[in-house]
Amino acid sequence: MHVSWTLAIVAALAAGGCYRRHTGGERAVDAGRADAAAPIGRDGASPGGRDAAVDAEVPLPIEPVDDPGPGGRPSDDPAAQTWGDPPDLDPDDPCCEPDGAPIDIPFADAPWGIPAIEWNGDGWGVLYPREDAAFQELARDGARVGAVRRLGPTGATGEDLGFEWAGGRFFTILPTAEPGVNLVGLLDRRGVLAGRWVSRGNLVSVAFVDREARWLALRSERGPDGLGAAVVVELDGRLEEVGSETLASGTVRHRPRPGPVVGLKSRAVAFIGGPPDEAGAHPLLVFAIGVPVPGSITTVGVISLENDASWTRATRLRDRAVFVQGPDGDRRGAVVLVDPFEGTSELRPWPARTPSVWGTELVWGAVGVDTHDVVATCSNYTSTPDGPGHGALLRLFGADGAPLGAPVIVAANVSGCSVGSDGGRVLVAWPRSADGVVRVQAYRLRGL
């Protein structure tokens, strides 16, 4: 890592960052403040079940959960008793196979953005974040529930930035037509907006921490020297900004790039990338973050990557955060495993030989499947002289970074995809511009 960038990071942390406490500002929830009066949880159905008498435009109640305390881990949950072993697959066996027929969602005349799909404990939400941003609710089996719900004149024009479920709400980040300006809002499981869209700066990723029911987001902004900074922002259940702290500040040559953030019950893991140093290595900074944010941040490590930290995703797998980066030509990708409770990080090679027959793999989606101790990723592979062309690829690997079976082609000649899991199956969503739909296909894991 470049020395000046390292010193800037150390100085920012030593100085306590750029903490701000907000007492006023724009409200994110309309009259009634129902969301602000109760705790926020993570999974499960709404209290009292799904009430058909609820007005279609009134958001469903939030879903409470106990505060896990400052050291609570995902493995402390009773659901962890169902965690099992990964599938037993030979390297040449396909990792997954379709489960049922695909579902097509008519989001736009010619969709081409990056959709997002997220399990909510009772069904699915699919977000289409581009020009005419929209949402579709899906049942447990993937069937469409109701019509496509338009999210209003947001002016969205960009890829999926953030779509996270917790406590009866989908935290949704939508880019706008103005560069560097994003809108955030909370949707219930049907896509009804709870409150209104607000701006909290250039947020690029978000995670939920059960501790004090907080959303933790990474934001890109100008530092005190005008050269850019990566900041973690703490938001409450009304999307009020209650605290923030600078994770890394830039220099003339090296500017930090906020990446994904992953919630793990009582804390989160944040990944910050940067340009190459003199040796050509790309630094990846890893932070553990607690609540409240000020004073709770520790540096877990600095990982040296072969590739730029762009085109990456991260997910939770049991008690760890897993960062995934695909290969780029002859430069191998990486799997980074982070345990913020033990303060450890491990770098594993991407589970494909280099150069790969798949060429470059741009990872657009990643999801941990606790019940089988595996991570599923969906990526776009590119053409190579001996390869299969280009399209979307579904890949499975274990907690040690080793591949589980062979990857499978989801669709050819497409760009952009996302992946989610209900704990048993994996669902993949991708745009089909020729048909004017976003297609969702369920897969079951083989070898179980």
DRENLUMFI-185829 format. One line per 10 residues: their letters; for each residue x, y, z of N, C-alpha, C. Coordinates in pm, whole numbers, plus 50000, padded with zeros to 5 digits. Last residue first. Layout:
! residues N
a = X,Y,Z,X,Y,Z,X,Y,Z  ...
! end
This chain:
! residues 448
lgrlryaqvr = 47302,46706,49814,47260,46713,49954,47191,46585,49996  47368,46734,49548,47462,46666,49635,47425,46671,49781  47262,47066,49446,47276,46922,49426,47374,46864,49530  47031,47309,49534,47170,47266,49543,47177,47114,49532  46796,47446,49305,46825,47366,49423,46971,47321,49419  46686,47763,49196,46779,47650,49182,46786,47575,49313  46452,47970,49024,46496,47903,49147,46588,47786,49112  46469,48266,48842,46473,48120,48836,46525,48065,48968  46327,48543,48693,46370,48485,48820,46360,48334,48809  46377,48808,48463,46345,48666,48487,46404,48621,48620
vvgdasrpwa = 46228,49099,48369,46333,49045,48454,46290,48903,48489  46143,49182,48026,46114,49129,48159,46243,49112,48238  46153,49220,47747,46097,49323,47832,46065,49277,47972  46279,49045,47581,46143,49010,47620,46077,49118,47706  46530,49159,47546,46452,49125,47427,46306,49098,47460  46631,49182,47806,46591,49301,47733,46502,49269,47614  46608,49045,48087,46596,48992,47950,46540,49105,47863  46805,49052,48386,46720,49119,48286,46723,49046,48153  46771,48817,48662,46851,48884,48560,46759,48946,48456  46806,48637,48966,46727,48731,48885,46820,48799,48786
vlvrggdsgv = 46791,48329,49136,46871,48420,49056,46778,48508,48974  46775,48165,49446,46702,48229,49337,46793,48331,49269  46830,47859,49604,46891,47984,49560,46808,48036,49444  46689,47683,49891,46711,47709,49749,46785,47840,49728  46737,47722,50173,46741,47592,50107,46773,47609,49960  46745,47984,50246,46804,47888,50337,46811,47748,50279  46661,48138,50043,46567,48121,50153,46618,48021,50256  46871,48371,49874,46847,48236,49923,46747,48239,50038  46969,48539,49566,46920,48537,49703,46894,48393,49745  47139,48739,49326,47111,48607,49382,47064,48624,49526
scgsvnaavi = 47148,48900,49002,47154,48902,49148,47110,48766,49199  47305,49046,48711,47228,48942,48778,47238,48962,48928  47432,49145,48395,47373,49183,48523,47289,49073,48583  47350,49060,48071,47443,49136,48154,47371,49177,48281  47345,48782,47842,47279,48876,47933,47388,48946,48015  47418,48555,47688,47396,48686,47626,47315,48780,47713  47257,48288,47866,47358,48340,47775,47317,48478,47726  47207,48197,48208,47153,48247,48081,47269,48299,47998  47345,48030,48386,47207,48070,48412,47140,48113,48283  47563,47768,48381,47522,47886,48306,47374,47912,48335
vpaglpagda = 47727,47665,48681,47627,47642,48576,47592,47775,48511  48036,47527,48812,47937,47633,48794,47843,47601,48680  48069,47207,48976,48101,47296,48865,47996,47406,48854  48137,47154,49329,48082,47122,49199,48125,47223,49094  48250,47400,49505,48161,47287,49528,48089,47256,49398  48579,47530,49557,48458,47515,49476,48380,47391,49515  48685,47676,49868,48698,47569,49769,48569,47556,49689  48654,47857,50072,48684,47909,49940,48696,47804,49833  48564,47757,50306,48709,47760,50290,48751,47813,50153  48292,47750,50279,48348,47853,50366,48498,47863,50356
gflrllaghg = 48253,47663,49924,48240,47646,50067,48304,47759,50146  48060,47775,49638,48184,47735,49705,48164,47735,49856  47909,47795,49322,47893,47757,49462,48030,47723,49519  47769,48008,49070,47883,47933,49124,47860,47908,49273  47623,48090,48770,47596,48061,48910,47704,47968,48961  47652,48344,48525,47704,48218,48578,47669,48208,48726  47545,48488,48222,47540,48488,48368,47571,48348,48419  47764,48556,47941,47633,48542,48003,47644,48546,48154  47940,48461,47644,47923,48546,47761,47780,48532,47812  48132,48187,47545,48068,48311,47503,48060,48408,47619
pgdptstyns = 48268,47966,47653,48130,47948,47608,48062,48075,47559  48617,47960,47530,48510,47961,47629,48371,47956,47568  48839,47992,47382,48794,47855,47403,48673,47846,47495  48861,48275,47372,48872,48194,47249,48818,48053,47266  48593,48416,47569,48733,48377,47554,48741,48288,47430  48360,48656,47695,48405,48565,47589,48554,48538,47598  48279,48654,48048,48302,48717,47919,48357,48616,47819  48022,48629,48299,48146,48583,48238,48156,48643,48098  47885,48780,48572,47887,48783,48426,48022,48734,48380  47759,48587,48851,47853,48679,48787,47830,48679,48637
ctavvdhtdv = 47654,48494,49169,47620,48504,49028,47707,48614,48968  47729,48260,49428,47753,48386,49358,47697,48380,49218  47681,48123,49746,47644,48120,49604,47671,48257,49545  47847,47951,49999,47820,48082,49939,47788,48060,49792  47756,47729,50269,47808,47758,50135,47775,47902,50098  47628,47585,50477,47764,47637,50493,47830,47662,50358  47366,47516,50473,47458,47426,50403,47602,47476,50406  47239,47710,50619,47200,47571,50643,47293,47472,50576  47339,47955,50521,47385,47902,50649,47358,47753,50664  47447,48074,50246,47341,47980,50279,47384,47906,50406
gvagwvletg = 47511,48403,50133,47550,48291,50216,47429,48205,50250  47541,48539,49811,47453,48512,49925,47506,48392,50001  47602,48787,49566,47655,48683,49654,47560,48665,49770  47635,48938,49242,47554,48895,49356,47623,48786,49435  47820,49007,49053,47710,49101,49078,47628,49062,49200  48144,48985,48950,48050,48933,49050,47946,49040,49082  48263,48914,48648,48222,49030,48726,48113,48985,48822  48518,48732,48532,48391,48714,48602,48363,48838,48687  48682,48683,48225,48659,48770,48340,48522,48741,48400  48691,48343,48135,48742,48478,48114,48730,48560,48240
wvsptrapwp = 48623,48083,48169,48513,48179,48176,48560,48322,48152  48854,47948,48178,48778,47932,48054,48662,48031,48051  49104,48153,48335,48984,48070,48340,48918,48061,48204  49461,48131,48362,49339,48198,48315,49221,48102,48308  49344,47987,48664,49375,48111,48594,49480,48085,48487  49064,47803,48800,49202,47812,48754,49220,47942,48674  48871,47908,49078,48879,47875,48934,49023,47888,48892  48785,48037,49336,48783,47893,49303,48772,47866,49153  49025,48277,49436,48897,48252,49371,48895,48109,49318  49216,48207,49735,49205,48233,49590,49065,48204,49539
rlestgefpd = 49168,48381,50045,49169,48255,49971,49157,48287,49822  49266,48539,50336,49257,48553,50192,49267,48416,50127  49112,48622,50640,49187,48524,50562,49162,48548,50414  49114,48788,50955,49079,48788,50814,49170,48691,50740  48987,48847,51288,49073,48779,51192,49022,48795,51050  48846,48910,51524,48939,49006,51467,49035,48946,51367  48649,48763,51634,48785,48721,51667,48889,48818,51612  48441,48908,51529,48438,48876,51671,48575,48831,51720  48472,48926,51257,48493,49047,51335,48491,49023,51485  48622,48738,51034,48551,48713,51159,48572,48835,51249
vlvvagrrdg = 48619,48705,50690,48644,48796,50801,48557,48757,50920  48765,48598,50395,48680,48556,50506,48717,48640,50629  48768,48657,50057,48821,48706,50185,48720,48672,50294  48867,48535,49759,48763,48516,49860,48826,48558,49993  48955,48667,49436,48982,48637,49575,48853,48613,49652  49098,48612,49104,49014,48679,49201,49043,48631,49342  49400,48646,48917,49304,48564,48988,49223,48649,49087  49466,48751,48601,49472,48792,48742,49360,48723,48818  49430,48695,48340,49526,48611,48410,49543,48653,48556  49099,48801,48349,49206,48753,48263,49299,48661,48339
dpgqvfvard = 49008,48829,48654,49012,48920,48540,49129,48880,48452  48788,48654,48882,48914,48672,48809,48898,48769,48693  48580,48813,49142,48610,48720,49035,48742,48749,48965  48549,48825,49485,48598,48899,49369,48640,48800,49261  48382,48855,49794,48412,48774,49675,48447,48866,49558  48383,48822,50141,48404,48914,50029,48446,48832,49908  48192,48737,50406,48266,48678,50295,48266,48776,50179  48188,48745,50757,48160,48816,50633,48249,48757,50525  48064,48497,50990,48169,48566,50915,48112,48646,50799  47895,48322,51115,47951,48431,51195,48055,48514,51121
rlrtartwsa = 47711,48251,50833,47721,48219,50974,47781,48338,51050  47799,48470,50608,47791,48325,50617,47818,48287,50762  47698,48759,50434,47720,48694,50563,47710,48543,50545  47884,48901,50157,47765,48845,50219,47801,48789,50356  47976,49116,49887,48008,49049,50013,47877,49003,50075  48115,49180,49563,48003,49173,49655,48053,49104,49782  48260,49382,49301,48268,49285,49409,48139,49288,49489  48350,49575,49114,48280,49455,49073,48290,49346,49179  48671,49690,49245,48541,49709,49181,48480,49574,49147  48926,49651,49338,48817,49610,49426,48679,49643,49370
dnelsivgvt = 49147,49515,49094,49077,49629,49150,48959,49580,49233  49338,49218,49178,49248,49298,49095,49197,49420,49170  49496,49108,49375,49553,49120,49241,49471,49216,49155  49508,49258,49703,49437,49190,49594,49512,49207,49463  49588,49239,50034,49644,49276,49905,49579,49192,49796  49419,49372,50313,49438,49258,50223,49491,49309,50090  49451,49463,50634,49468,49518,50500,49505,49401,50410  49221,49428,50916,49338,49398,50835,49340,49473,50705  49054,49540,51106,49078,49396,51109,49200,49360,51027  49033,49815,51304,49087,49769,51176,49118,49620,51188
tisgpvpvgi = 48727,49911,51463,48862,49854,51470,48903,49809,51331  48502,50135,51613,48559,50082,51489,48700,50031,51513  48371,50274,51810,48351,50128,51805,48421,50061,51689  48378,50551,51813,48454,50479,51913,48445,50329,51907  48063,50588,51665,48183,50656,51717,48249,50575,51828  47840,50395,51641,47956,50396,51552,48077,50467,51613  47716,50219,51934,47716,50329,51837,47848,50336,51760  47805,49939,51741,47707,50045,51762,47714,50087,51907  48097,49851,51538,47991,49826,51635,47896,49943,51643  48281,49713,51279,48210,49832,51326,48101,49789,51423
afvllphaga = 48590,49632,51137,48479,49584,51219,48415,49705,51285  48727,49664,50809,48695,49723,50939,48582,49647,51006  48981,49637,50576,48870,49565,50639,48850,49622,50780  49095,49743,50260,49091,49766,50403,48966,49700,50460  49285,49633,50009,49148,49621,50057,49152,49635,50208  49500,49747,49749,49472,49727,49892,49322,49720,49919  49641,49586,49484,49525,49668,49518,49490,49645,49665  49973,49605,49353,49872,49540,49436,49762,49639,49472  50177,49734,49220,50064,49689,49141,49957,49617,49221  50376,49849,49365,50398,49711,49322,50282,49656,49240
edppggifav = 50269,50096,49434,50380,50092,49338,50407,49951,49286  49915,50010,49447,50035,50074,49497,50147,50059,49394  49595,50080,49289,49716,49998,49312,49830,50079,49370  49321,50228,49482,49400,50207,49360,49528,50128,49391  49105,50047,49718,49188,50159,49673,49264,50126,49547  48817,49974,49927,48920,49945,49829,48998,50069,49791  48682,49857,50221,48721,49979,50150,48835,49946,50056  48423,49700,50388,48535,49680,50297,48558,49809,50219  48304,49624,50714,48308,49714,50600,48435,49693,50521  48088,49443,50914,48220,49441,50850,48212,49528,50726
arsklgvvpg = 47917,49502,51227,47924,49492,51082,48069,49488,51038  47740,49360,51511,47840,49444,51447,47838,49422,51297  47549,49188,51600,47583,49300,51686,47688,49393,51626  47469,49058,51323,47398,49063,51451,47433,49186,51534  47638,49150,51097,47649,49022,51168,47598,49039,51311  47625,49300,50775,47580,49298,50913,47587,49159,50973  47862,49437,50558,47788,49317,50594,47752,49323,50742  47923,49638,50274,47922,49628,50419,47827,49515,50456  48133,49696,49980,48019,49638,50052,48036,49645,50202  48318,50001,49956,48266,49880,49895,48148,49827,49972
prprhrvtgs = 48458,50318,49884,48370,50237,49969,48315,50118,49892  48776,50382,49815,48655,50348,49741,48566,50261,49830  49016,50645,49863,48945,50525,49907,48814,50507,49832  49272,50736,49643,49146,50775,49703,49067,50650,49741  49588,50835,49578,49510,50722,49627,49385,50770,49699  49708,51075,49496,49713,50957,49409,49615,50848,49450  49643,51259,49696,49637,51299,49556,49630,51179,49464  49447,51063,49927,49561,51148,49894,49547,51184,49747  49158,51019,50146,49239,51003,50026,49360,51094,50022  49076,50836,50445,49084,50960,50369,49180,50942,50254
altesgveel = 48849,50608,50598,48974,50630,50524,48964,50761,50448  48633,50635,50773,48713,50513,50776,48848,50533,50707  48472,50872,50971,48556,50849,50853,48638,50722,50872  48146,50827,51096,48290,50832,51122,48366,50799,50995  47834,50925,51244,47917,50886,51130,48063,50897,51170  47492,50925,51360,47636,50925,51381,47710,50886,51255  47233,50938,51286,47263,50962,51427,47412,50958,51457  47017,51024,51045,47160,51000,51063,47197,51038,51207  46708,50858,51020,46781,50974,51069,46928,50936,51086  46554,50647,50948,46657,50688,50853,46718,50822,50891
rgdlevvvaa = 46412,50557,51154,46347,50660,51073,46438,50710,50962  46581,50383,51288,46465,50328,51219,46385,50426,51138  46904,50543,51214,46807,50476,51300,46687,50429,51218  47231,50499,51085,47095,50547,51066,47001,50472,51159  47564,50586,51052,47470,50514,51138,47332,50579,51126  47808,50547,50805,47697,50628,50854,47603,50540,50935  48147,50567,50730,48039,50481,50773,47935,50568,50842  48319,50693,50445,48258,50720,50574,48153,50614,50604  48598,50777,50266,48500,50670,50285,48450,50680,50428  48672,51072,50076,48680,50993,50199,48573,50886,50195
glgdpgresr = 48842,51329,49888,48756,51211,49900,48780,51135,50028  48980,51563,49881,49030,51453,49798,48948,51326,49813  48940,51778,50046,48872,51778,49917,48907,51662,49829  49033,51762,50298,49126,51815,50199,49067,51818,50059  48821,51644,50431,48857,51780,50465,48955,51844,50368  48660,51460,50158,48726,51472,50286,48761,51617,50315  48349,51401,50005,48473,51478,50005,48530,51485,50146  48232,51057,50010,48216,51202,50021,48352,51270,50013  48042,50769,50017,48157,50834,49954,48133,50985,49961  47939,50557,50279,47915,50675,50197,48046,50728,50142
lalwraerdv = 47776,50271,50398,47901,50334,50357,47871,50446,50259  47559,50222,50681,47581,50240,50537,47717,50302,50513  47366,50048,50901,47500,50101,50881,47529,50105,50732  47081,50076,51097,47131,50056,50961,47269,50121,50953  47001,49931,51414,47067,50034,51333,47096,49984,51192  46905,49831,51679,46828,49842,51554,46883,49952,51465  47067,49779,51891,47002,49909,51888,46930,49935,51757  47180,49519,51705,47216,49598,51822,47162,49741,51807  47139,49432,51447,47030,49419,51544,47055,49502,51670  47225,49606,51167,47280,49552,51290,47169,49550,51393
favsvlngrs = 47227,49581,50814,47151,49601,50937,47223,49536,51053  47393,49771,50556,47372,49647,50630,47293,49681,50756  47469,49905,50230,47404,49913,50360,47395,49775,50423  47627,50128,49993,47597,49994,50043,47540,50007,50183  47650,50393,49918,47677,50292,49816,47648,50150,49864  47537,50728,49941,47546,50596,50003,47563,50491,49894  47592,51024,49921,47625,50923,49821,47647,50787,49890  47320,51152,50125,47449,51158,50059,47470,51042,49965  47066,51087,50189,47166,51082,50295,47306,51082,50236  46745,51187,50102,46885,51178,50060,46974,51179,50183
vwrgalvgrr = 46440,50996,50102,46525,51104,50150,46666,51083,50096  46106,50905,50044,46244,50899,49999,46320,51020,50050  45903,50838,50337,45928,50897,50206,46075,50882,50170  45710,50597,50495,45771,50729,50505,45787,50788,50368  45734,50315,50348,45708,50355,50486,45780,50488,50510  45595,50211,50048,45694,50299,50108,45650,50341,50248  45537,49876,49971,45476,50002,50013,45581,50085,50086  45627,49625,49908,45682,49736,49831,45619,49869,49865  45550,49426,50070,45471,49442,49948,45526,49552,49858  45710,49450,50291,45728,49331,50208,45649,49338,50078
dllgvlnvgp = 45788,49806,50280,45745,49684,50347,45753,49567,50250  46080,50007,50239,45962,49945,50181,45919,49828,50267  46245,50306,50296,46210,50177,50355,46079,50129,50295  46504,50478,50109,46371,50463,50163,46351,50324,50219  46723,50714,49960,46702,50594,50041,46560,50597,50095  46892,50828,49669,46778,50836,49758,46767,50705,49836  47202,50989,49582,47117,50871,49594,47002,50900,49689  47426,51146,49381,47311,51172,49467,47221,51049,49466  47626,51108,49194,47663,51114,49333,47551,51144,49429  47461,51282,48931,47574,51198,48976,47604,51219,49123
eatplitffr = 47119,51270,48898,47228,51358,48936,47344,51275,48990  46934,51073,48869,46998,51120,48747,47114,51214,48777  47003,50854,49150,46923,50949,49074,46999,50991,48949  46983,50524,49295,47058,50636,49240,46963,50730,49167  46837,50402,49587,46815,50427,49445,46903,50543,49400  46829,50161,49830,46908,50274,49779,46882,50285,49629  46625,50044,50083,46643,50053,49939,46722,50177,49904  46546,49807,50316,46622,49931,50298,46664,49937,50152  46247,49667,50365,46357,49661,50270,46422,49799,50267  46120,49561,50680,46151,49668,50586,46264,49628,50492
ggawefglde = 46093,49380,50884,45974,49420,50811,45996,49531,50712  46360,49352,50982,46253,49406,51064,46130,49452,50989  46531,49376,50678,46541,49360,50823,46418,49423,50888  46695,49342,50368,46574,49320,50447,46608,49308,50595  46831,49560,50127,46857,49477,50244,46730,49465,50326  46996,49679,49879,46861,49627,49896,46871,49523,50006  47191,49900,49687,47164,49840,49817,47019,49800,49830  47233,49927,49410,47334,49971,49506,47314,49906,49642  47188,49819,49089,47147,49793,49226,47261,49835,49319  47282,50094,48867,47274,49955,48908,47215,49943,49048
gtagtpglrr = 47075,50368,48739,47199,50304,48781,47176,50161,48823  46872,50592,48775,46944,50552,48654,47077,50492,48694  46570,50735,48891,46678,50639,48908,46742,50605,48775  46374,50920,48934,46480,50954,48840,46596,50859,48846  46155,50876,49090,46284,50890,49158,46396,50933,49064  45851,50885,49095,45944,50956,49005,46077,50982,49073  45768,50547,49209,45755,50691,49200,45862,50754,49114  45778,50275,49204,45828,50341,49324,45826,50492,49313  45520,50052,49110,45613,50158,49072,45651,50239,49195  45480,49718,49144,45456,49844,49215,45563,49944,49175
vagvragdra = 45317,49470,48959,45439,49547,48978,45404,49680,49044  45053,49306,49148,45112,49368,49029,45245,49434,49063  45044,48995,49338,45002,49129,49300,45076,49179,49177  45310,48794,49343,45200,48833,49431,45161,48976,49396  45448,48531,49149,45421,48673,49166,45300,48695,49255  45625,48260,49303,45514,48309,49222,45489,48458,49251  45816,48159,49475,45862,48245,49366,45751,48300,49280  45727,48032,49695,45765,47947,49582,45811,48028,49461  45663,48251,49861,45773,48160,49897,45821,48078,49779  45590,48518,49625,45557,48425,49731,45678,48336,49762
leqfaaderp = 45712,48849,49564,45701,48709,49524,45667,48625,49647  45659,49182,49455,45655,49085,49563,45640,48946,49506  45854,49414,49286,45760,49303,49272,45772,49212,49392  45908,49756,49200,45922,49648,49297,45817,49541,49267  46100,50009,49021,45980,49933,49052,46014,49815,49143  46197,50303,48845,46223,50209,48954,46094,50141,48998  46261,50374,48557,46130,50367,48621,46140,50263,48732  46551,50349,48534,46478,50472,48506,46341,50477,48573  46625,50095,48786,46667,50191,48683,46563,50298,48658  46596,49884,48972,46633,50018,49018,46659,50123,48910
ylvgwgdgnw = 46376,49657,49078,46434,49699,48950,46467,49848,48964  46370,49408,49323,46381,49550,49293,46441,49570,49155  46172,49176,49477,46259,49198,49362,46255,49346,49328  46136,48986,49768,46118,49115,49704,46218,49126,49590  45966,48691,49888,46076,48759,49822,46036,48899,49779  45874,48540,50201,45864,48550,50055,45984,48628,50004  45940,48532,50460,45807,48481,50424,45786,48479,50274  46196,48625,50479,46148,48535,50583,46013,48473,50553  46268,48765,50254,46223,48841,50370,46168,48754,50483  46532,48772,50016,46438,48691,50094,46398,48770,50218
eiapigwpad = 46575,48966,49726,46605,48950,49868,46494,48871,49935  46733,49087,49436,46634,48997,49492,46674,48965,49635  46770,49341,49189,46810,49287,49319,46698,49197,49369  46900,49404,48854,46793,49387,48953,46850,49336,49085  47068,49628,48677,47099,49518,48767,46985,49505,48867  46914,49699,48352,46987,49730,48474,47014,49606,48557  46753,49653,48141,46894,49620,48122,46976,49654,48246  46436,49607,47992,46520,49618,48112,46663,49577,48084  46241,49744,47803,46367,49678,47768,46461,49685,47888  46009,49819,47936,46002,49776,47796,46127,49699,47755
afpidipagd = 46000,49670,48269,46024,49779,48175,46016,49726,48033  45904,49452,48423,45946,49576,48488,45958,49693,48392  45737,49191,48431,45743,49297,48329,45778,49432,48391  45895,48899,48521,45836,49020,48578,45849,49133,48476  45864,48549,48509,45899,48671,48438,45822,48790,48495  46005,48263,48649,45902,48366,48665,45949,48492,48594  46072,47925,48535,46110,48063,48565,45988,48154,48577  45963,47624,48706,45969,47710,48588,46011,47851,48627  46170,47416,48924,46047,47477,48876,46071,47567,48756  46484,47457,48968,46376,47404,49051,46247,47476,49012
peccpddpdl = 46786,47376,48797,46663,47454,48810,46558,47380,48891  47072,47289,49000,46983,47262,48888,46852,47337,48908  47426,47306,49081,47285,47340,49102,47203,47301,48980  47681,47228,49016,47651,47259,49155,47502,47269,49182  47757,46949,48811,47695,47082,48824,47653,47108,48968  48065,46782,48866,47919,46777,48879,47863,46918,48887  48336,46797,48874,48273,46812,48742,48120,46805,48748  48406,46759,49145,48438,46886,49079,48368,46907,48946  48129,46611,49322,48254,46599,49248,48280,46729,49173  47985,46702,49634,47984,46709,49488,48123,46685,49433
dppdgwtqaa = 47788,46726,49895,47900,46641,49853,47895,46630,49701  47706,47043,50050,47677,46927,49964,47805,46853,49925  47794,47118,50398,47783,47149,50256,47755,47025,50173  47582,47064,50689,47707,47049,50615,47686,47083,50467  47379,47297,50878,47428,47164,50842,47558,47169,50766  47186,47456,51123,47297,47465,51029,47356,47327,51005  46993,47451,51314,46963,47380,51189,47077,47387,51089  47077,47612,51514,47076,47468,51542,47047,47386,51417  47032,47868,51439,47163,47813,51409,47171,47664,51437  46791,47947,51541,46792,47893,51404,46925,47831,51368
pddsprggpg = 46853,48067,51785,46804,47927,51784,46807,47865,51645  47159,48257,51762,47017,48242,51733,46976,48096,51741  47430,48262,51782,47356,48260,51908,47207,48239,51886  47536,48294,51532,47529,48157,51583,47460,48147,51718  47545,48573,51504,47440,48497,51436,47426,48355,51490  47622,48708,51835,47661,48655,51705,47541,48588,51637  47664,48982,52060,47579,48879,52001,47621,48839,51861  47793,49175,52209,47873,49066,52154,47793,48957,52087  47614,49371,52303,47731,49414,52227,47812,49302,52163  47273,49249,52241,47384,49293,52325,47508,49320,52241
pddvpeiplp = 47061,49189,52075,47153,49080,52109,47264,49120,52206  46732,49281,52136,46866,49334,52117,46966,49227,52161  46471,49091,51982,46549,49127,52101,46686,49183,52060  46254,49244,51745,46346,49138,51782,46423,49185,51905  45956,49325,51549,46052,49343,51659,46140,49220,51680  45883,49459,51246,45890,49330,51313,45997,49335,51423  45636,49707,51153,45772,49656,51160,45773,49531,51246  45322,49661,50975,45403,49693,51094,45546,49642,51081  45285,49778,50632,45267,49679,50737,45355,49713,50857  45177,50096,50511,45283,49998,50534,45248,49904,50648
veadvaadrg = 44901,50137,50306,44948,50158,50442,45056,50054,50472  44797,50073,50063,44899,50177,50064,44948,50211,50204  44603,49884,50109,44712,49848,50018,44824,49951,50019  44508,49835,50446,44502,49916,50326,44626,49891,50239  44438,49515,50567,44526,49630,50570,44519,49704,50437  44296,49284,50538,44218,49405,50554,44305,49530,50558  44470,49073,50538,44415,49112,50408,44338,49242,50416  44754,49054,50715,44615,49096,50729,44565,49146,50596  44966,48808,50792,44939,48899,50682,44791,48930,50681  45051,48800,51149,45030,48743,51017,44999,48850,50915
gpsagdrgip = 45116,48899,51393,44975,48881,51364,44946,48827,51227  45402,49063,51274,45323,49021,51390,45176,49011,51355  45525,48935,50961,45476,49045,51042,45396,48993,51159  45767,48663,50970,45649,48730,50920,45610,48845,51012  46132,48680,50960,46003,48633,51008,45890,48715,50953  46415,48887,51060,46343,48793,50977,46207,48761,51035  46488,49129,51223,46551,49088,51097,46460,49001,51012  46348,49429,51379,46404,49295,51377,46456,49258,51241  46335,49719,51579,46338,49661,51446,46403,49526,51452  46105,49851,51829,46234,49800,51782,46221,49737,51645
aaadargadv = 45893,50143,51786,45913,50002,51818,46049,49958,51769  45860,50401,51701,45818,50370,51837,45850,50228,51878  45915,50454,51441,46012,50502,51538,45981,50454,51679  45702,50361,51294,45828,50290,51283,45926,50331,51392  45506,50551,51349,45491,50413,51399,45623,50340,51396  45464,50824,51310,45592,50777,51361,45585,50635,51413  45256,51001,51251,45225,50876,51319,45350,50816,51380  45368,51124,50933,45295,51141,51058,45255,51008,51117  45655,50953,50784,45543,51044,50787,45475,51045,50923  46005,50953,50810,45882,50880,50832,45769,50980,50845
areggthrry = 46229,51106,50793,46214,51003,50691,46085,50924,50707  46310,51456,50819,46248,51335,50871,46223,51236,50759  46609,51638,50805,46491,51590,50735,46439,51462,50796  46721,51806,51109,46731,51754,50973,46603,51695,50924  46855,51743,51430,46744,51791,51347,46751,51727,51213  47073,51631,51545,46954,51643,51627,46834,51691,51548  47352,51430,51486,47246,51512,51428,47125,51512,51519  47692,51425,51529,47565,51390,51593,47458,51485,51541  47971,51298,51364,47872,51403,51371,47748,51349,51438  48316,51230,51330,48189,51198,51396,48099,51320,51400
cggaalaavi = 48542,51139,51166,48465,51259,51141,48326,51238,51198  48803,50995,51367,48721,51007,51248,48648,51140,51243  48980,50975,51571,48839,50947,51602,48748,50970,51485  49238,50996,51509,49171,51120,51546,49025,51098,51579  49302,50743,51428,49355,50790,51555,49284,50915,51603  49178,50733,51179,49130,50648,51287,49178,50699,51423  49325,50922,51037,49180,50938,51049,49126,50855,51165  49581,50817,51053,49553,50945,51116,49405,50964,51136  49553,50584,50904,49587,50574,51045,49553,50704,51117  49498,50700,50653,49401,50612,50717,49426,50607,50867
altwsvhm = 49731,50842,50600,49604,50913,50605,49498,50832,50676  49918,50639,50597,49924,50739,50702,49794,50815,50713  49833,50504,50365,49832,50436,50494,49833,50537,50608  49886,50699,50173,49747,50658,50197,49735,50588,50331  50163,50715,50187,50084,50833,50222,49940,50796,50249  50249,50456,50106,50272,50501,50243,50181,50617,50279  50045,50226,49931,50119,50350,49927,50128,50410,50067  50085,49882,50000,50000,50000,50000,50088,50123,50000
! end
